[in-house]
Every structure is written in structure tokens, then in C-alpha cells.
């Protein structure tokens, strides 16, 4: 059981958006995750994607992060969840401080709320993502994502 802790969403500083700095702070489970994080950080540094990091508010230990960007789906503006990562030691763990949600569930919920708020000023109709693993389909479908077509992409319609 993880001891009770507080959480906050932080946006990384410019200095943090360097692969070597980032990878020292973010635990990856394998070489594949590390390579993808390196590519993502490079994209974040040139403003192609935004990172929202879930951290322990006491010591700013990174629990996970979600990377989002603007895109298009069905000829409508959308937000794409480019990557979702939970630190390996916290995968599958539900946190009381997050309303008994796992970090991954909280981060997706955070993204949905963020896009819904922005939608009042900038018209986004969907959130799109392509699950990294088949085992994540259950999570995304439980939140309300539905298959787009046979490509594997899922989408969530933002209420207008």
C-alpha cells in the first residue's frame, strides 16, 4: 500500500525538456519507453506537444505524465493524447488522494477536463488516442473512448 500523499499537476520548465534531464527524473520500464520519451521531449521542446506531469506534492517525485497536442479528426479539431506514462512502481496503484483512481485514470480524466474547459473558447470536438497496448482498451473504453475505425484509434467526443 502506498502511503497517503498529495498530488499536483506541474508543467515542465524549459531546462527540464532536455532528454538527459527528463530521463533522470522519469522512470521508464524499458528501452522502448525510454526511446519514446526521448522523442516526446524533443517535440515538447519545440512546442509540438505539451506535457502535464503528475507529481507528489511533497517531494515532486514524478508519478506519471500525459502528453497532448492539437490535431484533426473527421475534419474537426481535436486533441490527441500522444503518450501516457505511469512510473512503473505506481502502475496499477489506486491513490486515495486522486479519488481512488490510478495515475493513468486521473491523467486521462485531467486531459478530458482540460479540453472541455478550453472547448468553451477554442472548438475541439474530440480527444483521440491510439492505445499502446491491448490491455489499455478496457481503461479507455470505461472512460468513454470508442473505436474510430479499424486503425486502432479511439476517440472521445467533447460535449458541445
C-alpha positions in Angstrom: 0.0 0.0 0.0 1.3 3.4 -0.9 1.3 5.9 2.0 -1.1 8.9 1.7 0.3 11.7 -0.4 -0.8 14.9 -2.0 -0.5 15.5 -5.7 -0.2 18.3 -8.2 0.0 18.7 -11.9 3.1 20.5 -13.0 4.2 21.8 -16.3 7.9 21.2 -17.0 10.4 24.1 -17.2 12.4 24.6 -20.4 15.5 23.1 -18.7 13.5 20.0 -17.8 12.7 19.5 -21.5 16.1 18.0 -22.3 16.2 14.2 -22.7 19.0 13.6 -20.3 17.4 15.7 -17.5 14.0 14.3 -18.1 15.1 10.7 -18.2 16.9 11.1 -14.8 13.5 12.1 -13.2 11.1 9.9 -15.1 11.4 6.1 -14.6 10.8 4.1 -17.7 10.1 0.3 -17.7 12.2 -0.5 -20.7 14.3 0.8 -23.6 11.2 1.3 -25.8 9.6 3.6 -23.3 12.9 5.5 -22.9 13.2 6.0 -26.6 9.6 7.2 -26.9 10.1 9.6 -24.0 13.2 11.0 -25.7 11.3 11.7 -28.9 8.5 13.2 -26.9 10.8 15.6 -25.0 12.3 16.8 -28.3 8.7 17.5 -29.6 7.8 19.3 -26.3 10.9 21.4 -26.5 9.8 22.8 -29.9 6.2 23.2 -28.8 4.6 20.4 -30.8 3.3 18.7 -27.7 2.5 19.7 -24.1 3.4 17.6 -21.0 1.3 17.6 -17.9 3.2 15.9 -15.1 1.5 14.3 -12.1 3.9 14.6 -9.1 3.9 14.0 -5.4 3.4 17.5 -3.9 5.8 16.8 -1.1 9.0 16.0 -3.0 7.8 16.4 -6.6 8.5 12.8 -7.4 7.0 12.1 -10.8 4.1 9.6 -10.7 3.4 9.9 -14.4 2.6 12.2 -17.2 0.3 12.8 -20.2 1.4 14.4 -23.4 -1.2 16.1 -25.6 -1.2 18.0 -28.8 -3.7 19.6 -31.2 -4.7 17.7 -34.3 -7.6 16.9 -36.6 -10.1 14.0 -36.6 -13.0 13.6 -39.0 -12.2 17.1 -40.4 -12.7 18.6 -36.9 -10.2 20.0 -34.5 -9.2 17.5 -31.8 -6.7 17.0 -29.0 -4.5 13.9 -29.3 -3.2 12.1 -26.3 0.3 11.4 -27.7 1.5 9.4 -24.7 0.5 8.4 -21.2 3.1 7.1 -18.8 2.8 6.0 -15.2 6.1 5.3 -13.4 6.5 1.5 -13.2 6.4 1.4 -9.4 3.0 3.1 -9.4 1.3 1.2 -12.2 -2.0 -0.3 -11.1 -1.9 1.5 -7.8 -5.1 3.4 -6.7 -4.5 6.6 -4.7 -6.9 8.0 -2.2 -5.5 11.5 -3.0 -6.7 11.0 -6.5 -10.2 9.9 -5.6 -9.3 6.2 -5.5 -8.1 6.4 -9.1 -4.9 5.0 -10.7 -2.5 7.7 -12.0 -3.4 6.7 -15.6 -7.1 7.2 -15.0 -6.5 10.5 -13.3 -4.3 11.8 -16.1 -6.9 10.9 -18.8 -9.6 12.5 -16.7 -7.4 15.6 -16.3 -7.0 15.8 -20.1 -10.7 15.4 -20.7 -11.5 18.2 -18.2 -8.8 20.5 -19.6 -10.0 20.0 -23.2 -13.6 20.5 -22.1 -12.6 23.8 -20.4 -10.6 25.0 -23.5 -13.5 24.0 -25.7 -15.5 27.0 -24.4 -13.0 29.2 -26.2 -11.4 27.0 -28.8 -13.6 24.5 -30.6 -12.3 21.0 -30.0 -14.8 18.2 -30.8 -12.8 15.1 -29.9 -9.9 13.7 -27.9 -8.1 10.9 -29.9 -5.6 8.3 -28.9 -4.1 5.1 -30.0 -3.6 2.7 -27.1 0.0 1.5 -26.7 -1.2 -2.0 -25.5 -4.4 -4.0 -26.0 -4.7 -4.3 -22.2 -5.4 -0.5 -22.1 -8.5 -0.8 -24.2 -10.6 -1.7 -21.1 -9.4 1.5 -19.3 -10.1 3.8 -22.3 -13.5 2.2 -23.1 -14.6 2.6 -19.4 -13.9 6.3 -19.6 -15.9 6.6 -22.8 -13.5 6.3 -25.7 -14.9 4.4 -28.7 -13.2 2.9 -31.7 -12.8 5.3 -34.7 -12.4 2.5 -37.3 -10.1 -0.5 -37.8 -6.9 1.6 -37.4 -6.9 1.1 -33.6 -7.5 4.8 -32.9 -10.1 5.6 -30.2 -11.9 8.9 -29.7 -13.9 10.7 -27.0 -16.5 13.2 -28.1 -16.4 16.5 -26.2 -19.8 17.8 -25.2 -20.6 21.0 -27.1 
